[in-house]
């Protein structure tokens, strides 16, 4: 069984902690974070807030905010252990003070309050050598994730794409919810539409699945919508409308 020290206590770290400790071949033996209070949910294993108290392990899994990865990595004494980070937008090279490095990037949106199974979650792997890659492949396999071999340049682009299809889309859900709230409309009315739109994107190219007034060049509807929106919402609506028009060869 390979031992793992988990560095971090955020959303990704929390779900990895739960999932990894259900595997047969890997075990988290310690959790580190600079803030002791954030370690309260990890009391099933030894915890520490000090780098000098970090235990020896086969793998050090850094799951902290992107801008903290380098600091944590540089303070970590790994010897010949495998050091990993979980960030989509960061190169494996930021771990280059260690002889063995890799990336274990589960591509999903995680929230501490929502339980998450790793079954079929895409897990993007990169390692400095084939032996270490196989270790990551085995870990992803025990989590039942869907493995993709993705290098640092590809992962940076994938992370940008993920922001568009998840974070930005969720922001648009928030704007839609606000419009509903202001007009005393239950947001749940839109949920079947949200689900069907996402489902269609899994069956065909999103380009082919595009519908709506921008695609139809329905100027009367577009102008009616703009009349109902705040200044910021108008900017977003107009930008997205023009983008759809340009992509599909339409003109306003």
C-alpha positions in Angstrom: 0.0 0.0 0.0 1.3 3.4 -1.0 1.2 6.1 1.7 0.1 9.7 0.8 0.4 13.0 2.6 -2.3 15.3 1.5 -1.4 19.0 1.6 -4.6 21.2 1.6 -8.1 21.1 3.0 -10.2 22.8 0.3 -12.9 21.4 -1.9 -10.7 19.2 -4.0 -8.6 18.0 -1.1 -11.7 17.1 0.9 -13.2 14.9 -1.8 -9.8 13.3 -2.6 -9.3 12.5 1.1 -12.7 10.7 1.3 -12.2 8.9 -2.0 -8.6 7.8 -1.6 -9.2 6.3 1.8 -11.7 4.0 0.3 -9.1 2.5 -2.0 -7.2 -0.7 -1.4 -3.7 0.3 -2.5 -3.4 3.9 -1.3 -3.8 5.5 2.1 -3.7 9.1 3.3 -1.5 9.0 6.4 -1.4 12.7 7.2 -3.0 16.0 6.2 -1.2 19.3 6.3 -2.6 22.9 6.2 -1.3 26.2 7.6 -4.5 26.8 9.4 -5.3 24.4 12.2 -9.0 25.1 12.3 -9.4 23.9 8.7 -8.0 20.5 9.8 -10.9 19.8 12.1 -12.7 17.6 9.5 -9.6 15.5 9.0 -9.1 14.1 12.5 -9.3 10.5 11.3 -5.6 10.8 10.5 -2.6 12.7 12.0 -2.6 16.4 11.0 -0.1 19.2 11.1 0.3 22.9 10.4 4.2 22.7 10.3 6.3 21.6 7.3 8.9 20.2 9.6 6.3 17.8 11.1 5.3 16.4 7.7 5.7 12.6 7.7 7.7 10.6 5.2 5.4 9.1 2.5 5.5 7.6 -0.9 3.4 10.4 -2.4 2.9 14.1 -1.5 -0.4 15.3 -3.0 -0.6 19.1 -3.1 -4.2 20.3 -3.3 -4.1 23.9 -2.4 -5.0 27.2 -4.2 -3.0 27.6 -7.4 -1.1 30.6 -6.1 0.1 28.6 -3.1 1.4 25.5 -4.9 5.0 26.9 -5.4 5.3 28.0 -1.8 4.1 24.6 -0.5 6.3 22.7 -2.9 9.4 24.7 -2.0 8.9 24.1 1.7 8.4 20.4 1.2 11.3 17.9 1.7 10.3 15.0 -0.5 13.6 13.0 -0.8 12.8 10.5 -3.5 9.0 10.6 -3.1 6.6 11.5 -5.8 5.2 15.0 -5.6 2.0 15.9 -7.3 -0.3 18.9 -7.7 -4.0 18.9 -8.7 -4.3 22.2 -10.5 -5.6 22.5 -14.1 -3.9 25.8 -14.9 -0.4 25.1 -13.6 2.5 23.4 -15.3 4.2 20.3 -13.8 7.4 22.4 -13.9 6.4 24.4 -10.8 7.3 21.3 -8.8 10.8 21.1 -10.3 12.7 21.4 -7.0 11.7 17.7 -6.6 13.2 14.8 -8.5 9.9 13.0 -9.1 6.9 15.0 -10.1 3.4 14.7 -11.7 -0.1 16.1 -12.0 -3.3 14.5 -10.8 -6.1 16.7 -12.1 -9.7 15.6 -11.6 -11.8 17.7 -14.0 -14.9 18.4 -12.1 -16.5 21.2 -10.0 -16.3 20.3 -6.3 -18.2 21.6 -3.3 -17.6 20.4 0.3 -21.3 20.3 1.1 -22.1 18.0 -1.9 -21.1 14.4 -1.9 -19.2 13.4 -5.0 -18.2 10.0 -6.4 -15.2 9.8 -8.7 -16.9 7.2 -11.0 -16.2 8.3 -14.6 -14.9 11.7 -13.6 -12.1 12.6 -16.1 -8.8 12.5 -14.3 -6.0 14.1 -16.3 -2.5 12.7 -15.6 1.0 13.8 -16.3 4.3 12.4 -14.8 8.0 12.9 -15.3 8.6 9.2 -16.1 6.6 6.1 -17.1 6.9 4.3 -13.7 5.4 7.3 -11.9 2.7 7.7 -14.6 1.6 4.1 -13.9 1.3 4.9 -10.2 -1.0 7.8 -11.0 -2.9 5.5 -13.5 -3.4 3.0 -10.7 -4.7 5.6 -8.3 -7.1 7.0 -10.8 -8.2 3.5 -11.6 -9.0 2.7 -8.0 -11.0 5.9 -7.8 -12.9 4.6 -10.9 -12.1 7.8 -12.8 -11.8 8.0 -16.5 -8.1 8.5 -17.3 -6.7 10.9 -19.8 -3.0 11.5 -20.5 -2.8 15.3 -20.8 0.5 17.3 -20.8 0.9 20.7 -19.2 0.2 22.8 -22.3 -3.0 20.8 -23.1 -4.1 21.0 -19.4 -3.8 24.8 -19.4 -6.1 25.0 -22.5 -8.4 22.4 -21.0 -8.7 24.5 -17.8 -9.7 27.6 -19.8 -12.3 25.5 -21.6 -13.6 24.2 -18.3 -14.0 27.8 -17.0 -16.1 28.6 -20.0 -18.4 25.6 -19.7 -18.7 25.5 -16.0 -17.8 28.7 -14.1 -19.1 31.2 -16.7 -22.2 29.1 -17.4 -22.9 28.9 -13.7 -22.6 32.7 -13.5 -25.2 33.0 -16.3 -27.5 30.7 -14.2 -27.1 33.2 -11.4 -28.1 36.0 -13.6 -31.1 34.0 -14.8 -32.0 33.2 -11.2 -31.9 36.9 -10.4 -34.2 37.8 -13.2 -36.6 35.2 -12.0 -36.4 36.4 -8.4 -37.1 40.0 -9.4 -40.2 39.0 -11.3 -41.5 36.5 -8.7 -40.9 33.5 -11.0 -39.7 30.1 -9.5 -36.2 29.4 -10.8 -37.1 25.7 -10.9 -39.1 26.3 -14.1 -35.8 26.7 -15.9 -34.2 23.5 -14.5 -35.6 21.1 -17.3 -34.2 23.5 -19.9 -30.8 23.6 -18.2 -30.7 19.8 -18.0 -31.8 19.3 -21.7 -29.2 21.9 -22.9 -26.4 20.1 -21.1 -27.7 16.7 -22.3 -27.7 17.8 -25.9 -24.1 18.9 -25.6 -23.3 15.3 -24.7 -25.0 14.0 -27.8 -23.9 16.5 -30.5 -21.5 19.4 -31.0 -22.5 22.4 -29.0 -22.2 24.4 -32.3 -24.9 22.2 -33.8 -27.1 22.4 -30.7 -27.3 26.2 -30.7 -30.8 27.7 -30.7 -32.3 31.0 -29.7 -33.0 34.5 -31.0 -29.4 35.3 -31.8 -29.1 32.3 -34.1 -32.5 33.1 -35.7 -31.5 36.7 -36.1 -34.8 37.7 -34.3 -34.1 41.4 -33.8 -37.5 42.2 -32.3 -37.1 39.5 -29.6 -33.5 40.6 -28.9 -34.5 44.3 -28.5 -37.4 43.3 -26.2 -35.0 41.3 -24.0 -32.5 44.2 -23.8 -35.2 46.6 -22.7 -35.7 44.4 -19.6 -32.1 44.2 -18.4 -29.8 46.1 -16.2 -26.8 47.9 -17.8 -24.4 45.0 -16.9 -26.8 42.4 -18.1 -27.2 44.3 -21.4 -23.4 44.2 -21.9 -23.3 40.5 -21.4 -26.4 39.8 -23.5 -25.1 41.9 -26.4 -21.6 40.4 -26.3 -23.0 36.9 -26.3 -25.5 37.7 -29.0 -22.8 39.2 -31.2 -20.6 36.2 -30.6 -23.3 33.7 -31.6 -24.1 35.8 -34.7 -20.4 36.0 -35.7 -19.9 32.3 -35.1 -22.9 31.3 -37.2 -22.5 33.8 -40.0 -25.5 36.0 -39.0 -25.7 39.8 -39.0 -27.7 42.0 -36.7 
